[in-house]
């Protein structure tokens, strides 16, 4: 029995010795020379810096897009507000134009009536100048082909002097504002006379 204990003791010392050797070997494998360890840390730091730089660039691009979108929204809101104000002035411009047309048709030329006409004409010019400075541009319609995006046909008139679809007269002037339709021109469009139509 003593021999068995002795052999067990020797065997356990052998196992402990072998495990110590294994531990030293694994520790030796885990410990790297300082240069290799520094290179690994540098590589990790560079990867992390690249990741943060990528995040920063993405956030900067998102912010730039946001800034542009807000700027465009602000410009659109300003243009919308201006167009609404201009629309309020257009009936006044139309009334002045009708009054001047009436003065042109009236043969009476009394001083009082002439002064009234001059006042209306001055007001009309000032209004036209103001809406032009704001960016509104009158649509030229007479003699042009009918365009449903720019014109509103109030009637068709048989006329042999004009081709079909050509605007004969403008009833109400139309306006564009910043390349968008502010108000369509109300027009009368030429139609071929009934006796000239081919069946």
ABEGO torsion letter per residue (X at the ends): XAAAAAAAAAAAAAAAAAAAAAAAAAAAAABBBAAAAAAAAAAAAAAAAAAAAAAAAAAAAAAAAAAAAAAAAAAAAAAAAAAAAAAAAAAAAAAAAAAAAAAAABABBBAAAAAAAAAAAAAAAAAAAAAAAAGBBBBBABGBBBBAAABBBABBBBBAABBBGBBABBABBBBBBGGBBABBBBBBBBBBBAAABBX
